[in-house]
Amino acid sequence: MSVFRSNKDIYAQLIDDMNGVTLVAASSREKDSKGAKGKKVDVSKSVGKQLAEKAVSAGIKTVIFDRGGYLYHGRVKALAEGARESGLQF
């Protein structure tokens, strides 16, 4: 799972490194996430939950977390916690 964080939004995707293909992706810019209002941390947690739900429906249960050089706190941590709550294992 690769994470990218901008000033306004957060993006996460599950990538198959062997084939170079994105399997599942979620972001705060999607229509489903646009309804999520509140703090950026809360929106990030909902993005993590959405990504995990998509991954579980695609048959993916375990991932390796790549925080992309960002510190593990704030929005990155919230995204990871949301994904764990919805069934992904790191």
C-alpha positions as CSV (number, residue, x, y, z in Angstrom):
1,M,0.0,0.0,0.0
2,S,1.5,3.3,-1.1
3,V,0.4,6.6,0.4
4,F,0.6,10.1,-1.0
5,R,-0.4,13.1,1.1
6,S,-0.9,16.6,-0.3
7,N,-1.9,19.7,1.5
8,K,-5.6,19.1,0.9
9,D,-6.1,15.5,0.0
10,I,-4.7,12.0,0.7
11,Y,-4.3,9.1,-1.8
12,A,-3.6,5.4,-1.2
13,Q,-3.2,2.6,-3.7
14,L,-2.4,-1.1,-3.6
15,I,0.3,-1.9,-6.2
16,D,1.5,-5.2,-7.5
17,D,5.3,-4.5,-7.7
18,M,6.0,-7.6,-9.8
19,N,3.7,-6.5,-12.6
20,G,3.7,-2.8,-12.0
21,V,-0.1,-2.6,-11.8
22,T,-2.3,-0.7,-9.4
23,L,-4.8,-3.2,-8.0
24,V,-7.0,-0.9,-5.8
25,A,-7.0,2.8,-5.2
26,A,-8.9,5.3,-3.0
27,S,-8.5,9.0,-2.3
28,S,-10.3,11.8,-0.6
29,R,-11.2,13.2,-4.0
30,E,-13.5,10.4,-5.0
31,K,-17.2,10.9,-5.0
32,D,-17.7,8.6,-2.0
33,S,-15.2,10.6,0.1
34,K,-16.5,14.0,-1.0
35,G,-19.4,13.5,1.4
36,A,-17.0,13.0,4.3
37,K,-16.7,16.3,6.0
38,G,-14.7,17.3,9.0
39,K,-11.1,17.3,9.9
40,K,-8.5,16.0,7.4
41,V,-7.6,13.2,9.9
42,D,-11.3,12.0,9.9
43,V,-11.4,12.0,6.1
44,S,-8.1,10.1,5.9
45,K,-9.5,7.4,8.2
46,S,-12.6,7.0,6.0
47,V,-10.3,6.8,2.9
48,G,-8.4,3.9,4.7
49,K,-11.7,2.2,5.4
50,Q,-12.8,2.5,1.7
51,L,-9.5,1.2,0.5
52,A,-9.6,-1.8,2.8
53,E,-13.2,-2.6,1.8
54,K,-12.2,-2.5,-1.9
55,A,-9.2,-4.7,-1.2
56,V,-11.1,-7.3,0.8
57,S,-13.7,-7.5,-2.0
58,A,-10.8,-8.0,-4.5
59,G,-9.4,-10.8,-2.3
60,I,-6.5,-8.9,-0.9
61,K,-6.0,-9.3,2.9
62,T,-2.3,-8.6,3.7
63,V,-0.3,-5.7,2.4
64,I,3.1,-4.0,3.1
65,F,2.6,-0.4,4.2
66,D,4.8,2.2,2.3
67,R,4.3,5.6,4.0
68,G,6.2,7.3,1.2
69,G,8.7,9.1,3.5
70,Y,5.9,10.8,5.5
71,L,6.1,10.5,9.3
72,Y,3.7,7.9,10.8
73,H,1.4,10.3,12.5
74,G,-1.6,12.5,11.8
75,R,-3.3,11.7,8.5
76,V,-1.0,8.8,7.5
77,K,-1.6,7.1,10.8
78,A,-5.4,7.7,10.5
79,L,-5.4,6.1,7.1
80,A,-3.5,3.1,8.3
81,E,-5.8,2.7,11.3
82,G,-8.9,2.9,9.1
83,A,-7.5,0.2,6.8
84,R,-6.7,-2.1,9.8
85,E,-10.2,-1.6,11.3
86,S,-11.8,-2.7,8.0
87,G,-9.8,-5.9,7.7
88,L,-6.4,-5.3,6.1
89,Q,-3.3,-6.7,7.8
90,F,0.1,-5.0,7.6
